[in-house]
Amino acid sequence: MAQYLAIKADHPDSLLFYRMGDFYELFFQDAEIAAASLDIALTKRGKHEGEDIPMCGVPVHSAEGYLLRLIRKGHRVAVAEQTESPAEAKKRGHKSVVARDVVRLVTPGTITEDSLLDARSHNFLVAVARAGKDYALAWLDMSTGEFFSSPAGFEDIATHLSRLHPGEILVSDRWMDEEGMEDLFTDWGSQLTPLPSVRFDSQNGEKRLKDLFEVSALDAFGQFSRSELAACGALVDYVELTQKGKFPMIKPPLQQASGDVMAIDAATRRNLELTRTMGGDRQGSLLATLDRTITGAGARRLAADIASPLTRPADIHYRLEMTDYFFADDARRETLRDILRRCPDMERALTRITLGRGGPRDLAAIRDALAETANLRACLTDASDVPGIDHAADRLGFHAELVDELFRALSPELPLQARDGGFIAREYRPELDELKTLRDESRRHIANLQAKYAEMTKVPSLKVKHNNVLGYFIEVTPRFADNMGEDFIHRQTMANAIRYSTVELGELEDKISRAADRALALELELYDILVGRVTEWGRNILQAAEAMAALDVAASHAEIAKERNYCRPEVDDSLQFHIEGGRHPVVEAALEASGDGTFVANSCSLGGDNRLWLLTGPNMAGKSTFLRQNALITVMAQMGAYVPAVRAHIGIVDRLFSRVGAADDLARGRSTFMVEMVETASILNQAGERALVILDEIGRGTATFDGLSIAWATVENLHDINRCRGLFATHYHELTVLSTKLGSLSNHSMKVREWKGDVIFLHEVGEGSADRSYGIQVAKLAGLPKAVIKRAESVLSHLEENGQNAKTNRIANDLPLFASVVEETPEPEAIAIPSEAETRLRGVDVDDMTPRDALALLYELKGLLPDE
């Protein structure tokens, strides 16, 4: 307990997994927390200050599953292992406790085990730092070694975090009480890890990077600002802290300049469901629809590309040409994908090996993937005209010597852990083969001894067994005890068995033990040598893995483009936005999968004098789908993929905003309308002429005139101030008169037809404005009672008759907004409100009433009469 408490004192914020033989045990409050989180038994062991000590434990062999559950519930875990054997401890004194120490801190951003990670997603550890008035982010995926940094304005930090979706965020503890920081990190509470501000020192960060990459200057990696150095240094510092001095194979930091990727805020990502649906699922997102990658590294690269569309046409063309290469040759593409199916995840295997958490299977994974690089290069013929393919082929590298070494060294059947032994192949080391033969021959001697003793004692059921306490022993049932002669030395008596030993068996056991121990020791020595060679080759391995991922993504884009009939987009520095026959990739795929019909394609042109569309039409006609599909096509084009359209010409979009749908934010105490206004404010304050803005039903969450006023002013601001390309969907038909005032605004609507009293949605976009909203028809389709529908039609007819004289055309030229409406619209006639009795009677089915029901209704109606 003294040792436990001393270790726990050094890690007060973590649950302590304290190694006790084959279990990790937890005590005191840690045990209570873990038992509740893991739903395991809480017991007790010993006493402390007169009180029982709570205790629980988990088996070492299945600890990863328990770690995953604790990490997902927001806990950090310190893993304390035995750092010496019991025999070594006894040398220090008979009652000496086996030395233990924390060998690793397990946190959400530093996990590397396959069982704890999603193979197809990055797990970024992010640091946010400040130097003076400048902010920066650095992010690292410890499981793959990818390392990035970027300067950022304070207002852009939330956008970066939503793009990276980090597993853990490091910030200075000084920030916790600063104004504005609480709102910034509200959505990331469980991922937040405050650290002492000294860990965010830029000079210390620069020194750490130089030491890590063994350079005297960082100029070869980029010109880093002080805030970037502070963020990078904090990451490196934290990795060293949690890994207890061990480092994975980390790539030099890649600097991502501000503006290199399209800015997409959290609300827009949520609305567009880029990598996850609004419910948090991968299935149903754009990522799930487009993903045809084969490898884990390729899937992670694709997810990162979708989250970070590019903003430089040259970079986009570089990727599109790679896709062209595979799109044009079906046979080549399928050959490459067949090869990739044989390539394990090298990046994560290398990380585990360098951190000392790997095993023989990780060595084999690297061997098998590197072995395919020659086949991949052979597949990439005539690639000199495609820079991306040529570059990937070059980075695949040549690894024949290392691959041959690993093939000769590793057995066909491999254990998970090196300590289990048996992973070195026969004939790799003659001295190891001799030890294994001696060990195995000795075991055959054991079998021969068993047969000899059974015959000698006339006890056919006699067995020679082994356990960790007695070693090898002879076991017979009690009824044969008299058969055992003087040569058999009694060791143990149990209810159902008696155990013996012999001098001969003891000598043989010693011989076996020595041979097995020496064989395992030599195997572990050879394992360390192999790990050392792989580690030395680590940079080349990471380059090859990166090249495979790039090829996988390009082939995936080509595969989905062929499958779904996508086209190559034209992307340039213009302000054009022309999509001919565009389709929503996710909805189209869902319709095909369900067999519910064919998606109706629509075109959209937002260039020059037609850069802002006002879209009207009824609900369920497809306005939201049309809005989203144009945003998604933009994302796909700028990530370097083909798009679902007949033709697409897109001038670079630097910021994408989407305000589609409605939701409240209870965590911040915001109503649905307040959330809508906050998101709209963000758009109007940030959108420039290169932005693409998608807005749906602005102002619908408040009173009609309030909402119409807000929507009106928003359209004018987008047109005159932001001057961006945009789609503005609304039910406020009054806004359509703005097209007479705003030169770059045009009216469009969703086409519908009425047939025998029913409305048919054509899902087509046409020029002009809708003449009505068809809300009552939609309500009818939704199943509202007939009485409600009939009454709604009556009220609507009355309102239309009395409100149609409002001369809305004058609104566009005569502000304040509703002056003409107030002056010229006659006071509407009062609408008759049904009495309670009338309302009650409308809901009565007379034919279904019994006499008793009728009498009860009569009394009820009598009770509705007002008091005299």
SEDOKOL-830812 format. One line per 10 residues: number of its first residue (from 1); their letters; for each residue x, y, z of C-alpha. Coordinates in steps of 0.05 Angstrom, whole numbers, padded with zeros to 5 digits, m for minus. Example, Ala and Ser with C-alpha at 12.3 -4.5 7.8 and 13.67 -1.06 7.14 Angstrom:
// SEDOKOL-830812
1 = AS = 00246:m00090:00156  00273:m00021:00143
END
This chain:
// SEDOKOL-830812
1 = MAQYLAIKAD = 00000:00000:00000  00058:00048:00015  00085:00035:m00055  00016:00042:m00087  00002:00108:m00051  00070:00136:m00070  00058:00121:m00144  m00013:00147:m00141  00011:00212:m00110  00051:00226:m00173
11 = HPDSLLFYRM = m00011:00215:m00217  m00070:00243:m00179  m00112:00257:m00242  m00107:00186:m00270  m00136:00119:m00251  m00077:00075:m00230  m00073:00006:m00261  m00026:m00027:m00211  00004:m00093:m00236  m00004:m00151:m00188
21 = GDFYELFFQD = 00015:m00216:m00223  m00036:m00230:m00277  m00081:m00171:m00257  m00082:m00096:m00258  m00113:m00076:m00191  m00143:m00010:m00169  m00153:00013:m00098  m00190:00066:m00058  m00230:00118:m00099  m00198:00093:m00164
31 = AEIAAASLDI = m00230:00025:m00151  m00298:00056:m00138  m00295:00097:m00202  m00270:00039:m00245  m00320:m00011:m00217  m00377:00035:m00233  m00350:00053:m00303  m00333:m00019:m00322  m00392:m00053:m00287  m00345:m00101:m00250
41 = ALTKRGKHEG = m00346:m00125:m00177  m00320:m00078:m00123  m00288:m00118:m00067  m00239:m00100:m00012  m00169:m00119:00009  m00136:m00103:00075  m00147:m00040:00117  m00120:00031:00115  m00127:00075:00177  m00177:00025:00205
51 = EDIPMCGVPV = m00222:00025:00143  m00230:m00029:00090  m00193:m00014:00026  m00240:m00016:m00036  m00209:m00057:m00092  m00225:m00082:m00162  m00183:m00111:m00217  m00180:m00131:m00290  m00139:m00187:m00323  m00076:m00164:m00357
61 = HSAEGYLLRL = m00091:m00206:m00420  m00157:m00169:m00432  m00138:m00101:m00404  m00144:m00065:m00472  m00219:m00074:m00474  m00226:m00044:m00405  m00179:00013:m00423  m00222:00030:m00483  m00285:00035:m00440  m00250:00080:m00390
71 = IRKGHRVAVA = m00220:00125:m00443  m00287:00133:m00478  m00317:00155:m00411  m00265:00210:m00405  m00217:00178:m00356  m00141:00178:m00360  m00103:00115:m00338  m00033:00108:m00310  m00005:00037:m00321  00044:00015:m00268
81 = EQTESPAEAK = 00084:m00048:m00286  00132:m00091:m00246  00202:m00067:m00264  00239:m00126:m00233  00226:m00199:m00220  00209:m00228:m00151  00278:m00261:m00150  00311:m00194:m00161  00269:m00163:m00106  00290:m00217:m00056
91 = KRGHKSVVAR = 00362:m00199:m00067  00347:m00132:m00033  00317:m00167:00027  00268:m00223:00044  00208:m00176:00052  00226:m00128:m00005  00167:m00108:m00049  00176:m00118:m00124  00193:m00051:m00155  00139:m00019:m00197
101 = DVVRLVTPGT = 00134:00045:m00237  00086:00078:m00285  00109:00060:m00355  00054:00096:m00393  m00003:00145:m00386  m00063:00126:m00429  m00101:00187:m00452  m00152:00196:m00509  m00101:00229:m00554  m00043:00181:m00543
111 = ITEDSLLDAR = m00072:00112:m00553  m00039:00068:m00606  m00069:m00001:m00598  m00111:m00026:m00657  m00166:m00050:m00610  m00173:00021:m00581  m00172:00058:m00647  m00216:00062:m00709  m00171:00037:m00765  m00204:00084:m00815
121 = SHNFLVAVAR = m00201:00148:m00774  m00146:00193:m00748  m00139:00204:m00673  m00109:00273:m00668  m00075:00302:m00606  m00082:00378:m00614  m00046:00434:m00577  m00072:00506:m00579  m00020:00558:m00561  m00012:00633:m00557
131 = AGKDYALAWL = 00049:00678:m00563  00033:00751:m00552  m00031:00763:m00591  m00019:00707:m00641  m00051:00638:m00637  m00032:00573:m00669  m00051:00499:m00669  m00007:00438:m00676  m00035:00368:m00684  m00005:00299:m00684
141 = DMSTGEFFSS = m00033:00230:m00696  00012:00189:m00651  m00010:00124:m00683  00014:00144:m00752  00067:00197:m00737  00033:00252:m00778  00050:00321:m00750  00022:00389:m00772  00020:00461:m00749  m00018:00523:m00771
151 = PAGFEDIATH = m00025:00595:m00748  m00096:00614:m00732  m00136:00675:m00711  m00174:00667:m00647  m00240:00667:m00685  m00215:00609:m00729  m00195:00561:m00672  m00264:00531:m00667  m00266:00519:m00742  m00199:00483:m00740
161 = LSRLHPGEIL = m00221:00439:m00681  m00285:00419:m00717  m00244:00400:m00778  m00194:00358:m00739  m00244:00327:m00690  m00188:00314:m00639  m00186:00259:m00588  m00152:00306:m00539  m00137:00381:m00536  m00079:00411:m00497
171 = VSDRWMDEEG = m00087:00482:m00472  m00052:00526:m00420  m00085:00524:m00352  m00081:00600:m00351  m00135:00602:m00405  m00188:00569:m00363  m00209:00633:m00328  m00201:00680:m00387  m00261:00713:m00419  m00285:00680:m00482
181 = MEDLFTDWGS = m00247:00614:m00471  m00307:00579:m00439  m00349:00588:m00501  m00292:00568:m00546  m00283:00500:m00512  m00355:00486:m00491  m00362:00432:m00544  m00296:00399:m00525  m00301:00393:m00449  m00286:00318:m00445
191 = QLTPLPSVRF = m00227:00325:m00493  m00195:00384:m00457  m00129:00374:m00419  m00102:00437:m00385  m00027:00437:m00376  00020:00484:m00338  00034:00546:m00381  00109:00531:m00378  00098:00473:m00426  00076:00524:m00479
201 = DSQNGEKRLK = 00141:00562:m00481  00163:00577:m00553  00238:00575:m00539  00231:00508:m00504  00188:00484:m00562  00240:00503:m00613  00294:00466:m00574  00250:00404:m00567  00237:00401:m00642  00311:00409:m00657
211 = DLFEVSALDA = 00329:00353:m00609  00274:00307:m00634  00293:00313:m00707  00368:00321:m00694  00377:00387:m00731  00409:00452:m00713  00356:00494:m00748  00284:00484:m00767  00287:00523:m00833  00283:00460:m00874
221 = FGQFSRSELA = 00214:00446:m00845  00185:00516:m00852  00185:00585:m00821  00148:00574:m00756  00118:00630:m00715  00129:00633:m00640  00059:00609:m00627  00069:00550:m00673  00134:00531:m00638  00097:00536:m00572
231 = ACGALVDYVE = 00042:00489:m00596  00090:00439:m00628  00134:00439:m00566  00075:00426:m00521  00056:00366:m00563  00126:00336:m00561  00130:00350:m00487  00064:00315:m00474  00083:00254:m00515  00147:00247:m00475
241 = LTQKGKFPMI = 00107:00255:m00410  00055:00203:m00427  00101:00153:m00460  00153:00159:m00404  00210:00181:m00450  00193:00136:m00510  00177:00167:m00577  00139:00140:m00636  00166:00151:m00706  00142:00223:m00716
251 = KPPLQQASGD = 00147:00258:m00783  00175:00329:m00785  00119:00380:m00775  00084:00400:m00840  00065:00473:m00839  m00005:00487:m00863  m00011:00561:m00881  m00074:00599:m00863  m00120:00595:m00924  m00090:00531:m00953
261 = VMAIDAATRR = m00155:00494:m00938  m00228:00514:m00943  m00254:00542:m00878  m00316:00504:m00856  m00345:00519:m00787  m00374:00468:m00739  m00447:00485:m00756  m00434:00476:m00830  m00399:00409:m00821  m00456:00386:m00778
271 = NLELTRTMGG = m00509:00409:m00828  m00474:00379:m00888  m00456:00314:m00852  m00387:00310:m00884  m00356:00256:m00842  m00412:00241:m00792  m00487:00248:m00793  m00522:00294:m00745  m00533:00233:m00701  m00458:00220:m00698
281 = DRQGSLLATL = m00456:00159:m00744  m00408:00149:m00801  m00460:00112:m00843  m00502:00163:m00882  m00446:00215:m00885  m00411:00239:m00948  m00349:00201:m00926  m00385:00135:m00921  m00417:00146:m00989  m00351:00162:m01025
291 = DRTITGAGAR = m00305:00114:m00988  m00280:00058:m01034  m00211:00056:m01003  m00178:m00011:m00988  m00127:00005:m00934  m00134:00037:m00865  m00084:00091:m00885  m00123:00106:m00948  m00188:00113:m00909  m00155:00161:m00859
301 = RLAADIASPL = m00127:00202:m00917  m00195:00206:m00950  m00229:00228:m00886  m00176:00282:m00877  m00185:00306:m00950  m00261:00312:m00941  m00251:00351:m00877  m00200:00397:m00909  m00216:00415:m00982  m00159:00453:m01016
311 = TRPADIHYRL = m00160:00525:m01040  m00103:00526:m01090  m00123:00503:m01161  m00053:00474:m01174  m00058:00427:m01114  m00129:00406:m01134  m00107:00392:m01206  m00049:00350:m01178  m00099:00304:m01144  m00149:00304:m01202
321 = EMTDYFFADD = m00096:00281:m01250  m00081:00222:m01204  m00154:00203:m01206  m00154:00212:m01282  m00098:00161:m01286  m00139:00107:m01254  m00206:00129:m01283  m00179:00119:m01354  m00155:00047:m01342  m00203:m00001:m01307
331 = ARRETLRDIL = m00154:m00060:m01310  m00097:m00020:m01279  m00143:00006:m01224  m00167:m00063:m01205  m00096:m00091:m01206  m00073:m00036:m01158  m00133:m00048:m01112  m00118:m00122:m01111  m00047:m00108:m01089  m00070:m00059:m01036
341 = RRCPDMERAL = m00115:m00113:m01006  m00052:m00150:m00987  m00021:m00090:m00951  m00030:m00085:m00876  m00028:m00019:m00838  00046:m00004:m00835  00040:00064:m00801  00007:00040:m00738  00048:m00024:m00735  00112:00019:m00737
351 = TRITLGRGGP = 00086:00064:m00681  00072:00005:m00636  00141:m00024:m00649  00178:00041:m00634  00139:00051:m00570  00154:m00019:m00546  00082:m00042:m00552  00090:m00081:m00615  00100:m00155:m00628  00121:m00204:m00681
361 = RDLAAIRDAL = 00056:m00193:m00719  00072:m00120:m00727  00139:m00139:m00757  00103:m00185:m00805  00053:m00130:m00823  00110:m00084:m00843  00144:m00140:m00881  00082:m00159:m00920  00065:m00087:m00939  00136:m00070:m00960
371 = AETANLRACL = 00138:m00134:m01001  00082:m00107:m01045  00118:m00042:m01063  00153:m00075:m01122  00085:m00099:m01148  00056:m00030:m01139  00113:00002:m01179  00103:m00048:m01235  00030:m00029:m01238  00046:00045:m01245
381 = TDASDVPGID = 00074:00044:m01316  00074:00106:m01361  00066:00150:m01299  00118:00202:m01316  00065:00249:m01345  00025:00247:m01280  00066:00281:m01226  00026:00254:m01168  00032:00181:m01191  00105:00189:m01209
391 = HAADRLGFHA = 00119:00219:m01140  00082:00163:m01105  00119:00110:m01144  00185:00142:m01124  00165:00146:m01050  00146:00072:m01049  00220:00059:m01046  00261:m00005:m01049  00261:m00051:m00989  00284:m00119:m01015
401 = ELVDELFRAL = 00339:m00127:m00963  00295:m00113:m00903  00237:m00154:m00931  00283:m00214:m00943  00311:m00209:m00872  00241:m00209:m00842  00217:m00266:m00886  00276:m00309:m00864  00270:m00289:m00791  00196:m00297:m00776
411 = SPELPLQARD = 00157:m00362:m00770  00093:m00373:m00810  00051:m00374:m00745  00065:m00315:m00699  00044:m00300:m00628  00015:m00233:m00609  00071:m00217:m00559  00145:m00230:m00565  00148:m00255:m00494  00107:m00316:m00516
421 = GGFIAREYRP = 00165:m00340:m00559  00162:m00387:m00619  00164:m00332:m00672  00235:m00341:m00700  00236:m00387:m00761  00277:m00451:m00764  00346:m00445:m00795  00349:m00369:m00782  00398:m00379:m00723  00430:m00449:m00715
431 = ELDELKTLRD = 00443:m00438:m00640  00369:m00424:m00629  00350:m00487:m00667  00396:m00527:m00621  00363:m00499:m00559  00294:m00512:m00586  00313:m00583:m00604  00341:m00595:m00535  00278:m00565:m00504  00231:m00606:m00548
441 = ESRRHIANLQ = 00271:m00670:m00540  00269:m00661:m00465  00194:m00656:m00469  00192:m00722:m00506  00235:m00750:m00449  00179:m00728:m00402  00129:m00768:m00442  00175:m00828:m00441  00184:m00821:m00366  00109:m00821:m00356
451 = AKYAEMTKVP = 00103:m00886:m00395  00162:m00916:m00356  00133:m00897:m00287  00063:m00921:m00306  00091:m00989:m00324  00137:m00991:m00263  00081:m00976:m00213  00026:m01013:m00250  m00015:m00948:m00249  m00040:m00937:m00320
461 = SLKVKHNNVL = m00073:m00870:m00300  m00007:m00840:m00275  00008:m00772:m00305  00068:m00726:m00306  00043:m00654:m00301  00069:m00584:m00292  00049:m00521:m00255  00084:m00457:m00235  00088:m00476:m00161  00113:m00548:m00162
471 = GYFIEVTPRF = 00144:m00550:m00231  00140:m00621:m00260  00108:m00674:m00215  00077:m00744:m00218  00003:m00749:m00201  m00038:m00811:m00182  m00105:m00821:m00148  m00104:m00839:m00073  m00123:m00911:m00084  m00056:m00923:m00119
481 = ADNMGEDFIH = m00014:m00892:m00063  00011:m00961:m00041  00039:m00974:m00111  00089:m00917:m00105  00158:m00943:m00084  00216:m00911:m00047  00241:m00877:m00110  00180:m00832:m00110  00186:m00771:m00065  00120:m00746:m00036
491 = RQTMANAIRY = 00105:m00672:m00053  00031:m00658:m00040  m00033:m00693:m00019  m00101:m00668:m00043  m00172:m00696:m00038  m00170:m00729:m00106  m00096:m00737:m00121  m00027:m00748:m00091  00034:m00717:m00122  00106:m00743:m00124
501 = STVELGELED = 00173:m00727:m00154  00237:m00766:m00169  00310:m00747:m00174  00309:m00765:m00248  00248:m00720:m00261  00280:m00663:m00223  00344:m00666:m00265  00303:m00670:m00329  00261:m00610:m00308  00323:m00569:m00295
511 = KISRAADRAL = 00350:m00587:m00364  00284:m00568:m00397  00278:m00503:m00359  00348:m00481:m00377  00338:m00498:m00451  00270:m00463:m00454  00295:m00401:m00418  00357:m00396:m00461  00314:m00406:m00525  00265:m00351:m00504
521 = ALELELYDIL = 00321:m00304:m00484  00355:m00313:m00552  00289:m00303:m00588  00277:m00238:m00550  00348:m00216:m00567  00335:m00229:m00640  00268:m00193:m00636  00304:m00131:m00609  00353:m00134:m00667  00296:m00138:m00718
531 = VGRVTEWGRN = 00260:m00081:m00684  00323:m00040:m00687  00330:m00052:m00762  00258:m00034:m00775  00265:00029:m00733  00327:00050:m00771  00286:00042:m00835  00227:00078:m00805  00228:00142:m00847  00227:00100:m00911
541 = ILQAAEAMAA = 00170:00058:m00884  00129:00120:m00869  00142:00148:m00939  00120:00082:m00970  00057:00081:m00927  00041:00153:m00947  00049:00136:m01021  00003:00075:m01014  m00050:00119:m00981  m00047:00170:m01037
551 = LDVAASHAEI = m00053:00116:m01090  m00110:00084:m01051  m00149:00149:m01048  m00139:00165:m01122  m00162:00096:m01142  m00222:00102:m01094  m00243:00167:m01128  m00238:00134:m01196  m00277:00074:m01172  m00336:00114:m01145
561 = AKERNYCRPE = m00334:00160:m01206  m00342:00100:m01253  m00394:00068:m01208  m00437:00132:m01201  m00422:00167:m01267  m00386:00227:m01237  m00348:00278:m01279  m00282:00314:m01271  m00294:00385:m01246  m00260:00447:m01273
571 = VDDSLQFHIE = m00232:00486:m01215  m00197:00554:m01223  m00186:00622:m01191  m00249:00653:m01221  m00313:00669:m01185  m00354:00623:m01229  m00400:00570:m01202  m00434:00530:m01256  m00460:00459:m01243  m00498:00425:m01298
581 = GGRHPVVEAA = m00541:00365:m01278  m00517:00364:m01206  m00539:00309:m01158  m00535:00298:m01083  m00484:00241:m01075  m00513:00214:m01010  m00587:00218:m01027  m00574:00189:m01096  m00537:00129:m01067  m00592:00119:m01015
591 = LEASGDGTFV = m00646:00120:m01069  m00609:00069:m01111  m00596:00024:m01051  m00669:00025:m01030  m00698:00021:m01100  m00744:00080:m01086  m00731:00116:m01151  m00681:00157:m01190  m00651:00222:m01166  m00674:00284:m01205
601 = ANSCSLGGDN = m00614:00324:m01226  m00613:00400:m01224  m00567:00454:m01250  m00541:00515:m01213  m00505:00576:m01239  m00480:00630:m01191  m00432:00671:m01231  m00427:00746:m01247  m00494:00781:m01247  m00529:00718:m01222
611 = RLWLLTGPNM = m00489:00702:m01160  m00546:00700:m01110  m00608:00656:m01118  m00672:00665:m01079  m00705:00597:m01078  m00779:00589:m01062  m00825:00530:m01062  m00862:00482:m01016  m00832:00437:m00962  m00816:00367:m00987
621 = AGKSTFLRQN = m00803:00394:m01057  m00727:00386:m01048  m00701:00456:m01030  m00655:00432:m00974  m00629:00374:m01017  m00614:00423:m01074  m00578:00470:m01026  m00536:00416:m00995  m00518:00381:m01060  m00485:00444:m01087
631 = ALITVMAQMG = m00445:00452:m01023  m00424:00378:m01025  m00404:00383:m01098  m00360:00442:m01080  m00327:00402:m01024  m00315:00343:m01070  m00286:00385:m01126  m00237:00421:m01081  m00215:00357:m01046  m00193:00333:m01114
641 = AYVPAVRAHI = m00249:00284:m01130  m00297:00275:m01188  m00367:00303:m01175  m00439:00279:m01186  m00456:00323:m01246  m00455:00326:m01321  m00407:00385:m01319  m00379:00429:m01263  m00339:00493:m01265  m00323:00520:m01196
651 = GIVDRLFSRV = m00283:00581:m01179  m00245:00570:m01114  m00288:00575:m01052  m00247:00596:m00991  m00303:00592:m00940  m00365:00549:m00940  m00425:00566:m00897  m00488:00526:m00889  m00548:00543:m00846  m00597:00487:m00861
661 = GAADDLARGR = m00644:00455:m00810  m00660:00475:m00739  m00635:00453:m00671  m00629:00482:m00602  m00566:00485:m00560  m00586:00468:m00489  m00514:00466:m00465  m00508:00541:m00478  m00580:00557:m00461  m00597:00576:m00533
671 = STFMVEMVET = m00665:00567:m00565  m00672:00542:m00636  m00682:00613:m00661  m00622:00638:m00621  m00578:00584:m00652  m00603:00605:m00721  m00586:00678:m00708  m00517:00662:m00679  m00500:00620:m00741  m00528:00673:m00788
681 = ASILNQAGER = m00487:00727:m00752  m00424:00685:m00761  m00437:00680:m00836  m00452:00754:m00846  m00390:00773:m00806  m00341:00727:m00843  m00364:00713:m00914  m00325:00747:m00969  m00333:00747:m01044  m00300:00678:m01049
691 = ALVILDEIGR = m00347:00647:m00999  m00405:00601:m01016  m00465:00612:m00970  m00524:00563:m00964  m00582:00590:m00923  m00649:00558:m00912  m00711:00589:m00879  m00677:00647:m00843  m00725:00682:m00796  m00777:00627:m00790
701 = GTATFDGLSI = m00767:00618:m00715  m00800:00683:m00694  m00861:00726:m00710  m00878:00734:m00784  m00859:00807:m00792  m00797:00799:m00748  m00774:00739:m00788  m00789:00771:m00855  m00751:00834:m00835  m00690:00793:m00814
711 = AWATVENLHD = m00691:00751:m00878  m00699:00814:m00921  m00640:00849:m00889  m00598:00785:m00892  m00609:00779:m00968  m00590:00851:m00978  m00527:00843:m00936  m00505:00781:m00974  m00516:00818:m01040  m00487:00886:m01023
721 = INRCRGLFAT = m00436:00874:m00968  m00412:00802:m00970  m00419:00799:m01047  m00412:00724:m01044  m00442:00667:m01084  m00502:00639:m01048  m00568:00602:m01046  m00623:00630:m01001  m00684:00586:m00993  m00746:00617:m00961
731 = HYHELTVLST = m00822:00613:m00953  m00826:00689:m00950  m00853:00702:m01020  m00849:00776:m01005  m00774:00772:m01014  m00781:00756:m01088  m00792:00830:m01103  m00719:00842:m01083  m00698:00816:m01152  m00723:00883:m01180
741 = KLGSLSNHSM = m00676:00921:m01134  m00615:00876:m01127  m00580:00866:m01194  m00545:00800:m01178  m00605:00767:m01145  m00650:00721:m01185  m00712:00683:m01166  m00717:00607:m01173  m00768:00558:m01147  m00782:00484:m01138
751 = KVREWKGDVI = m00832:00460:m01189  m00896:00426:m01168  m00961:00404:m01200  m01031:00396:m01174  m01071:00337:m01196  m01142:00324:m01171  m01131:00363:m01107  m01064:00330:m01092  m00995:00363:m01100  m00940:00327:m01139
761 = FLHEVGEGSA = m00868:00347:m01123  m00826:00346:m01186  m00760:00360:m01149  m00739:00406:m01206  m00711:00476:m01199  m00736:00528:m01248  m00733:00603:m01258  m00784:00648:m01226  m00817:00647:m01158  m00869:00600:m01128
771 = DRSYGIQVAK = m00940:00626:m01126  m00957:00590:m01062  m00926:00546:m01008  m00972:00485:m01009  m00963:00479:m00934  m01034:00453:m00924  m01023:00399:m00976  m00960:00377:m00941  m00997:00377:m00874  m01049:00333:m00907
781 = LAGLPKAVIK = m00995:00284:m00931  m00968:00284:m00859  m01035:00258:m00834  m01067:00317:m00798  m01141:00305:m00782  m01189:00323:m00837  m01224:00373:m00793  m01159:00410:m00781  m01142:00410:m00856  m01212:00436:m00873
791 = RAESVLSHLE = m01208:00491:m00821  m01138:00511:m00844  m01162:00518:m00916  m01219:00563:m00892  m01172:00608:m00852  m01122:00611:m00909  m01176:00632:m00958  m01198:00687:m00911  m01127:00713:m00901  m01111:00712:m00975
801 = ENGQNAKTNR = m01174:00751:m00991  m01158:00805:m00940  m01083:00809:m00949  m01073:00807:m01023  m01078:00882:m01033  m01011:00894:m00997  m00969:00926:m01051  m00905:00889:m01037  m00871:00917:m01099  m00866:00984:m01064
811 = IANDLPLFAS = m00829:00951:m01006  m00766:00945:m01047  m00763:01020:m01060  m00795:01049:m00997  m00761:01035:m00931  m00774:01027:m00873  m00792:00957:m00895  m00866:00952:m00880  m00887:01025:m00885  m00929:01012:m00947
821 = VVEETPEPEA = m00959:00949:m00917  m00981:00985:m00854  m01009:01044:m00893  m01046:01008:m00949  m01066:00940:m00922  m01138:00943:m00896  m01152:00917:m00827  m01169:00844:m00836  m01237:00821:m00815  m01240:00783:m00750
831 = IAIPSEAETR = m01233:00708:m00758  m01288:00670:m00722  m01257:00628:m00667  m01297:00564:m00653  m01325:00555:m00583  m01304:00498:m00538  m01370:00463:m00550  m01362:00468:m00626  m01291:00442:m00621  m01314:00384:m00577
841 = LRGVDVDDMT = m01372:00366:m00624  m01328:00366:m00686  m01287:00310:m00655  m01347:00266:m00639  m01364:00204:m00680  m01440:00200:m00668  m01448:00132:m00702  m01398:00101:m00654  m01432:00126:m00589  m01471:00084:m00540
851 = PRDALALLYE = m01530:00114:m00502  m01487:00119:m00441  m01432:00157:m00481  m01485:00204:m00509  m01512:00220:m00440  m01441:00233:m00414  m01427:00280:m00473  m01491:00318:m00458  m01469:00330:m00386  m01400:00350:m00412
861 = LKGLLPDE = m01429:00401:m00460  m01474:00428:m00405  m01411:00439:m00363  m01379:00481:m00418  m01433:00535:m00411  m01405:00599:m00380  m01423:00613:m00308  m01482:00661:m00299
END
